[in-house]
């Protein structure tokens, strides 16, 4: 499977992969906003390392 594009939003990603709303979570445990981009999540993950 190919890597998801970085300009895809969380809401679109959840719909595309058949996930329920709120499946993708922030570090603190709250669900991520549906208009947040996948690229932003990847940048935040790189910062934490």
C-alpha positions as CSV (number, residue, x, y, z in Angstrom):
1,X,0.0,0.0,0.0
2,X,1.2,3.5,-0.8
3,X,1.9,6.2,1.7
4,X,-1.0,8.6,2.2
5,X,-0.6,12.1,0.7
6,X,0.4,14.8,3.2
7,X,-2.3,17.2,2.1
8,X,-5.1,14.7,2.9
9,X,-7.2,15.7,5.9
10,X,-7.9,13.5,8.9
11,X,-11.6,13.3,8.1
12,X,-11.0,12.2,4.5
13,X,-8.5,9.6,5.7
14,X,-10.9,8.1,8.2
15,X,-13.7,7.9,5.5
16,X,-11.3,6.4,2.9
17,X,-10.1,3.7,5.2
18,X,-13.5,3.0,6.8
19,X,-12.5,4.2,10.3
20,X,-15.0,5.6,12.7
21,X,-14.9,9.4,13.4
22,X,-12.4,10.2,16.2
23,X,-10.1,7.2,15.5
24,X,-7.0,9.3,15.1
25,X,-6.0,10.9,18.4
26,X,-3.6,13.6,19.6
27,X,-0.8,12.9,22.0
28,X,-3.0,13.9,25.0
29,X,-5.7,11.4,24.0
30,X,-8.3,13.8,22.6
31,X,-9.5,13.1,19.0
32,X,-7.8,15.1,16.3
33,X,-9.8,17.8,14.3
34,X,-11.1,16.4,11.0
35,X,-9.6,19.3,9.0
36,X,-6.1,18.7,10.3
37,X,-3.7,17.6,7.6
38,X,-1.8,14.3,7.7
39,X,1.5,16.3,6.9
40,X,1.0,18.3,10.1
41,X,0.6,15.1,12.2
42,X,3.8,13.7,10.6
43,X,5.7,17.0,11.5
44,X,4.5,16.8,15.1
45,X,5.7,13.2,15.3
46,X,9.1,14.1,14.0
47,X,9.4,16.9,16.6
48,X,8.7,14.5,19.5
49,X,11.6,12.3,18.5
